[in-house]
Amino acid sequence: MNVLKYLNLAHKIMAELLILTTVALPLLYLTGCSRKNEVVARFNNQTITLQEFNEAYFELLKKPDIFDSVELREKYLDELIDQRLMANQARQMGLHYNEKISRKVWAYRNKCLRDAHFQKVIRPEIQYSDEDVAETFQYMIEQRHVQHLWFKTEDEALYCYDRLAKGAEWMDCAKNLFTDSILAASGGNLDWVYWDQMEYDMAQTAFRLELNTISKPVASSYGFHLIRVIDYRKNPLVSVSDFKQARQKIRYLLEQKIGNKLAGEYIKKLMDKKNIRINPQILKSVAQHLGTVFRRKPSQFDQMLTAQLTPREISELEQNLWDLRNKALAEIDGEVLTVGEFMYQLNYIPYGSIATGMRTTLNFAIRDRVLTDDAIRLKLDRHVPDVHIKTSLYKEYLLQIDFRKSLIKGIKVDSAEIEQLLKDFNHTGKGISNAAEAREILSRHILIEEQTQAVADFIRIQRQQSGIEKFIKPIHTYYGEICARLD
């Protein structure tokens, strides 16, 4: 019986994804430099290497409805080839000089630098034992019904802890503490939570705490908390074989949680040394625009994705904030963070944090800027090939989108063709009750067909002229090794 059946869908998908991304990347390096530089496609004096394929393919697999398969790998290699063919054409047309593309690439490169910073600085400090893995396994098959009291500072949390120890009522403290009426009335209720839904220290405290006892102050990225567990439940039908099956997955989840904690401590030390100034007028203006753009509720799948914003949200941000893009939103040790930089950084700030408000969002943006600068200080922009590869692939992705738009821009539907189709349909004797609506539907359908055909025709001609060679075996061998290791 698989322990993961007792987790909700998001937990299942994230656990599988975590294994793929955290096992596959180390394995790539264990197989040696020759493996990651193996060529999987060649055309027009260009190559796509196994490492390039992997970097792009891992991003694809982060989508909740996408799963690895032999067929998907082969199809995706073709998509990468097509993407490069179109990106090359876009460069010939000068589309790579687009300012919006440049800004998007800049923000993505910085995100890659922060990832490299984590691998270089944080990951080597992560430590845990087999006992920790066994303990976490138990927690993963349990839930806790948790209440918490939140404070900005540790001193405030300690003061409340002392009051509670002397007989103060938890519910009274919650009513005085929370401005949110629901939290105030419920005693800071977080409802039933899984271990992996909380930050590491909060999770460890909540799952080790005896029922109806109050924890000492616990630090998180949001401040300090007092925690109380009012109930718990667990699945009793879990065997030793379940633990053996889940152990590898638990190890990587534990590594992720501890890594996030260490990263938080590291950035706090960096931030304590920074002199930060906010431009209140620009802050207010940007906040008003953000409120009109971000209307959807955070999803449990958001944290699985690299890009946190939808294309529509990015487009609306550009429309609303473009004229402000060169304005100074904040200064960090005298270095300006512009509205334009902030705007494109938003795509890599957790959407759940964006939804909480402008102040939290700006804090994340400033933190990310400081981490990026620290990565550059460590020369990770020069010495980590992954950063260059990922950035180049992302730029190709953006260029091919712009090229597609330029390719289909001039396509129009022939009104005479629409009228003839309507006439032919009427001749069948069925008739059309709403001719205007029928014209609109037909026009849209035909336009999409012609646009799709235009892109397909371009790709077909380019493929015929490019002498494409594909070497799929290294891809299947590589992922076969990963699957064997997971088994």
C-alpha positions in Angstrom: 0.0 0.0 0.0 1.5 3.3 -1.1 1.7 6.0 1.5 1.2 8.7 -1.1 -2.4 7.6 -1.6 -3.2 9.4 1.6 -2.0 12.7 0.4 -4.1 15.1 -1.7 -3.5 15.5 -5.4 -1.1 18.4 -5.0 1.1 16.5 -2.6 1.2 13.5 -4.9 2.3 15.6 -7.9 4.8 17.6 -6.0 6.4 14.5 -4.5 6.9 13.0 -7.9 8.2 16.2 -9.4 10.6 16.7 -6.5 12.1 13.3 -7.2 12.5 13.9 -10.9 14.1 17.3 -10.5 16.3 16.6 -7.5 17.5 13.1 -8.5 17.9 13.9 -12.2 20.1 16.9 -11.9 22.7 15.3 -9.6 22.6 12.2 -11.8 23.4 14.3 -14.8 26.7 15.3 -13.3 27.5 11.9 -11.9 27.4 10.5 -15.4 30.2 12.9 -16.4 30.7 15.9 -18.6 30.7 13.8 -21.8 27.1 12.7 -21.0 25.6 16.2 -20.5 27.3 17.4 -23.7 26.0 14.5 -25.8 24.3 15.8 -29.0 20.6 14.8 -29.4 19.9 16.9 -32.5 22.0 18.6 -35.2 20.9 21.0 -37.9 22.1 24.2 -39.7 25.5 23.8 -38.0 23.8 24.0 -34.7 23.3 21.3 -32.0 21.0 20.6 -29.1 22.7 18.8 -26.3 21.3 16.4 -23.7 21.8 19.1 -21.0 19.8 21.6 -23.0 17.0 19.1 -23.5 17.0 18.3 -19.8 16.8 21.9 -18.7 13.8 22.6 -20.9 12.1 19.2 -20.3 12.3 19.6 -16.5 10.4 22.9 -16.8 7.7 21.1 -18.9 7.3 18.4 -16.3 6.5 20.9 -13.6 3.1 21.4 -15.1 0.6 19.4 -13.1 -1.0 17.6 -16.0 2.3 16.6 -17.8 4.0 13.2 -17.1 7.2 11.8 -18.5 6.9 9.1 -21.3 9.0 7.9 -24.2 6.5 9.5 -26.6 6.6 12.9 -24.8 10.4 13.0 -24.9 10.5 12.4 -28.6 7.7 14.9 -29.2 9.4 17.5 -27.1 12.7 17.2 -28.9 10.9 18.0 -32.1 9.3 21.1 -30.3 12.8 22.2 -29.2 14.1 21.9 -32.8 11.1 23.9 -34.1 11.6 26.5 -31.4 15.2 27.1 -32.4 14.3 27.3 -36.1 11.8 30.0 -35.3 14.1 31.8 -32.9 16.8 31.9 -35.5 14.3 33.5 -38.0 13.3 36.0 -35.3 16.9 37.1 -34.8 17.3 37.6 -38.6 14.2 39.9 -38.4 15.7 41.9 -35.5 13.1 40.8 -33.0 15.7 40.2 -30.4 16.1 44.0 -29.9 12.6 44.1 -28.3 12.9 45.8 -24.9 10.2 43.7 -23.3 11.9 40.5 -24.3 15.2 41.9 -22.9 13.6 42.7 -19.6 12.0 39.3 -19.3 15.3 37.6 -20.1 17.0 39.7 -17.5 14.5 38.7 -14.8 14.7 35.0 -15.7 18.5 35.1 -15.7 18.5 36.6 -12.2 16.1 33.8 -11.1 18.6 31.2 -12.5 21.4 33.0 -10.6 19.4 32.7 -7.4 18.9 28.9 -8.1 22.7 28.6 -8.6 23.3 30.5 -5.4 21.1 28.0 -3.5 23.1 25.1 -5.0 26.5 26.7 -4.2 25.8 28.2 -0.8 22.8 26.5 0.8 22.7 22.9 -0.4 26.2 22.0 1.1 24.9 23.0 4.5 21.9 20.7 4.5 22.2 17.9 7.0 19.8 15.3 8.3 19.9 11.7 9.6 18.1 8.4 8.9 16.2 9.1 12.1 15.0 12.4 10.7 13.8 10.6 7.5 11.9 8.0 9.6 10.3 10.8 11.7 9.3 12.7 8.7 7.7 9.6 7.2 5.5 9.4 10.2 4.6 13.0 9.9 3.7 12.6 6.3 0.9 10.2 7.1 -0.5 12.4 9.8 -2.3 15.7 10.0 -2.6 18.3 12.8 -5.4 20.8 13.5 -3.3 23.9 14.3 -3.9 27.3 15.8 -1.3 30.0 15.9 -0.7 33.5 17.2 1.5 35.7 15.0 3.9 38.5 16.0 6.3 40.7 14.2 9.1 40.4 16.7 10.3 37.7 19.1 9.9 40.0 22.1 6.2 40.4 21.3 5.9 36.6 21.1 7.7 36.1 24.3 5.5 38.6 26.1 2.4 36.8 25.0 3.9 33.4 25.9 4.5 34.6 29.4 1.0 35.9 29.7 -0.4 32.6 28.5 1.8 30.7 31.0 0.3 32.9 33.8 -3.2 32.0 32.9 -4.3 34.3 30.0 -6.8 32.8 27.6 -5.7 31.9 24.1 -8.9 33.1 22.5 -8.6 36.5 24.2 -5.1 36.9 22.9 -6.2 36.0 19.4 -9.1 38.6 19.5 -6.7 41.3 20.6 -4.0 40.3 18.2 -5.6 39.6 14.8 -7.2 42.4 12.7 -8.7 39.6 10.5 -12.1 38.9 12.0 -12.1 35.2 11.0 -8.6 34.6 12.6 -9.6 36.5 15.6 -12.8 34.6 16.1 -11.2 31.2 15.4 -8.2 31.7 17.6 -5.8 31.9 14.7 -7.1 28.7 13.2 -5.0 27.1 10.4 -7.4 24.1 10.2 -6.0 20.6 9.3 -2.5 20.8 7.9 0.1 18.4 6.5 3.7 18.5 7.6 4.9 19.6 4.2 2.4 22.5 4.0 4.3 24.4 6.7 7.8 25.9 7.0 10.3 23.5 8.5 10.5 24.9 12.1 6.8 25.5 12.3 6.1 21.9 11.0 8.6 20.3 13.3 7.1 22.2 16.3 3.5 21.5 15.4 4.0 17.8 14.8 6.1 17.3 17.9 3.9 19.3 20.2 1.5 17.5 22.6 -2.2 18.3 22.3 -3.4 21.6 23.8 0.1 22.7 24.9 1.5 26.0 23.7 4.9 26.2 22.0 7.6 28.7 22.7 8.1 31.4 19.9 8.8 29.8 16.5 10.5 31.8 13.8 9.2 31.8 10.2 9.7 34.0 7.1 6.7 36.0 8.2 7.7 36.7 11.8 7.2 34.7 15.0 4.4 32.3 16.1 3.0 30.6 19.1 1.5 27.3 18.1 -1.2 25.1 19.7 -2.4 21.8 18.3 -6.0 21.0 19.2 -6.4 17.6 17.4 -4.5 15.1 15.3 -5.2 12.2 13.0 -3.1 9.6 11.2 -3.5 6.7 8.9 -2.9 3.5 10.9 -2.7 1.2 7.8 0.9 1.9 6.9 3.5 -0.8 6.8 7.3 -1.1 6.8 7.2 -1.7 3.0 5.5 1.7 2.6 8.4 3.4 4.4 10.9 1.7 2.1 9.0 2.8 -0.9 8.6 6.4 0.3 12.0 6.8 1.9 13.8 8.3 -1.1 10.9 10.8 -1.7 10.9 11.8 1.9 14.6 12.5 1.9 14.3 14.9 -0.9 11.3 16.6 0.6 13.2 16.9 3.9 16.1 18.4 2.0 13.9 20.9 0.4 12.4 22.0 3.7 15.7 22.3 5.5 17.1 24.1 2.5 14.3 26.7 2.6 15.0 27.3 6.3 18.7 27.8 5.8 18.1 30.0 2.8 15.8 32.2 4.9 18.4 32.5 7.6 21.1 33.4 5.0 19.0 36.1 3.4 18.1 37.6 6.8 21.7 38.1 7.6 22.2 39.8 4.2 19.2 42.0 4.7 20.2 43.1 8.2 23.2 44.8 6.6 21.3 46.6 3.9 20.1 50.2 3.8 16.7 50.2 2.1 14.6 53.2 1.1 11.2 53.1 -0.4 9.6 55.7 -2.7 6.1 56.0 -1.1 4.5 57.8 -4.0 5.6 55.3 -6.6 4.8 52.5 -4.2 1.2 53.7 -3.9 0.8 54.0 -7.7 2.2 50.6 -8.4 0.0 49.0 -5.6 -3.1 50.5 -7.2 -2.2 48.9 -10.5 -1.4 45.5 -9.0 -4.8 45.5 -7.4 -6.5 45.6 -10.8 -4.3 42.9 -12.3 -4.1 40.2 -9.6 -7.7 39.1 -9.0 -7.4 35.3 -9.0 -7.0 33.3 -5.8 -3.7 31.4 -5.1 -3.7 27.8 -6.1 -2.1 24.8 -4.5 -0.3 24.2 -7.8 1.3 27.7 -8.0 4.4 26.6 -6.0 5.1 23.8 -8.6 5.6 26.3 -11.4 8.6 28.4 -12.2 6.5 31.2 -13.8 3.9 32.5 -11.3 2.0 34.8 -13.6 -0.2 34.0 -16.6 0.5 35.6 -20.0 -2.6 37.8 -19.5 -1.4 39.1 -16.1 2.0 39.9 -17.6 0.4 41.7 -20.5 -1.8 43.7 -18.1 1.2 44.6 -16.0 3.0 45.9 -19.1 -0.1 48.0 -20.1 -0.5 49.5 -16.7 3.1 50.0 -15.6 5.1 50.5 -18.8 5.2 54.3 -18.6 6.5 54.0 -15.0 9.2 51.4 -15.8 12.2 53.7 -15.3 10.9 55.2 -12.0 12.7 54.3 -8.8 10.5 52.2 -6.6 13.2 51.5 -4.0 16.9 51.9 -3.3 19.1 49.2 -1.8 22.4 50.6 -0.5 22.0 53.4 -3.1 21.3 51.0 -6.0 17.9 51.6 -7.6 15.2 49.0 -8.0 13.0 50.4 -10.8 9.3 49.7 -11.5 10.3 47.9 -14.7 12.7 45.6 -12.8 10.1 44.9 -10.1 7.4 44.3 -12.7 9.3 41.4 -14.4 10.6 40.1 -11.1 6.9 39.4 -10.1 6.9 36.4 -12.4 9.2 34.6 -9.9 7.7 35.7 -6.6 5.3 33.2 -5.1 1.8 34.1 -6.2 0.5 33.4 -2.7 2.8 36.2 -1.5 1.7 38.6 -4.3 -1.9 38.0 -3.3 -1.2 39.1 0.3 -0.4 42.7 -0.7 2.1 45.2 -2.1 4.4 45.3 1.0 5.0 41.6 1.1 5.5 41.5 -2.6 8.0 44.3 -2.5 9.9 42.7 0.4 10.3 39.5 -1.8 11.5 41.6 -4.7 14.1 43.4 -2.6 15.2 40.1 -1.1 15.6 38.6 -4.6 17.6 41.5 -5.8 20.0 41.2 -2.8 20.3 37.4 -3.5 21.0 38.1 -7.1 23.7 40.6 -6.3 25.3 38.1 -3.9 25.3 35.4 -6.6 27.1 37.9 -8.9 29.6 38.7 -6.1 30.3 34.9 -6.0 30.8 35.1 -9.8 28.1 32.5 -10.4 27.1 34.3 -13.6 30.5 33.4 -15.0 31.2 29.9 -13.6 27.8 28.1 -13.7 27.0 26.9 -17.2 23.4 26.1 -16.3 22.6 29.8 -15.9 23.7 30.5 -19.5 22.0 27.5 -20.9 18.6 28.1 -19.2 18.7 31.8 -20.1 19.5 31.1 -23.8 16.6 28.5 -23.9 14.2 31.0 -22.4 15.2 33.7 -24.8 14.6 31.3 -27.7 11.2 30.6 -26.3 10.3 34.2 -26.2 11.7 34.9 -29.6 9.7 32.1 -31.2 6.5 33.4 -29.7 7.2 36.9 -31.2 8.0 35.3 -34.5 4.8 33.3 -34.5 2.9 36.6 -33.9 4.7 38.3 -36.8 4.1 35.3 -39.1 0.3 35.3 -38.6 -0.1 39.1 -38.2 -1.2 39.8 -41.7 -3.5 36.8 -42.1 -7.1 37.8 -42.6 -10.3 35.9 -43.4 -11.9 36.3 -46.8 -15.4 37.6 -46.2 -16.5 36.1 -49.6 -15.4 32.7 -48.4 -17.5 33.1 -45.2 -20.6 34.1 -47.3 -20.1 31.2 -49.6 -19.9 28.7 -46.7 -23.1 30.2 -45.2 -24.8 29.9 -48.6 -23.8 26.3 -49.0 -25.0 25.5 -45.6 -28.4 27.1 -46.2 -28.7 25.0 -49.4 -28.7 21.9 -47.3 -32.1 22.9 -46.1 -31.2 23.2 -42.5 -30.9 27.0 -42.4 -29.2 29.3 -39.9 -31.2 31.1 -37.3 -28.6 33.7 -36.4 -26.5 34.6 -39.5 -24.4 37.3 -37.6 -23.3 34.8 -34.9 -22.6 32.1 -37.5 -20.3 34.6 -39.4 -18.4 35.4 -36.2 -17.9 31.7 -35.3 -16.9 30.8 -38.8 -14.5 33.7 -39.1 -12.8 32.8 -35.8 -12.5 29.2 -36.7 -11.1 29.8 -40.2 -8.7 32.4 -38.9 -7.3 30.0 -36.3 -7.0 27.3 -39.0 -5.1 29.6 -41.4 -2.8 30.9 -38.7 -2.0 27.3 -37.6 -1.3 26.3 -41.1 1.0 29.3 -41.7 3.2 28.2 -38.8 3.1 24.6 -39.8 4.1 25.5 -43.4 7.0 27.6 -42.2 8.3 24.8 -39.9 7.9 22.2 -42.7 10.0 24.3 -45.2 12.6 25.1 -42.5 12.9 21.4 -41.6 13.3 20.4 -45.2 16.1 22.9 -45.7 17.9 22.3 -42.4 19.1 18.7 -42.7 17.9 17.7 -39.2 19.5 14.8 -37.5 18.0 13.4 -34.3 19.8 11.2 -31.8 17.1 10.1 -29.4 18.9 7.2 -27.7 20.9 9.3 -25.2 17.6 10.8 -23.9 15.9 7.5 -23.4 19.1 6.0 -21.8 19.4 8.9 -19.4 15.7 8.8 -18.3 15.9 5.0 -18.1 18.7 5.4 -15.6 16.6 7.8 -13.5 13.7 5.4 -13.5 15.9 2.5 -12.5 17.4 4.5 -9.7 13.9 5.5 -8.4 12.8 1.9 -8.5 
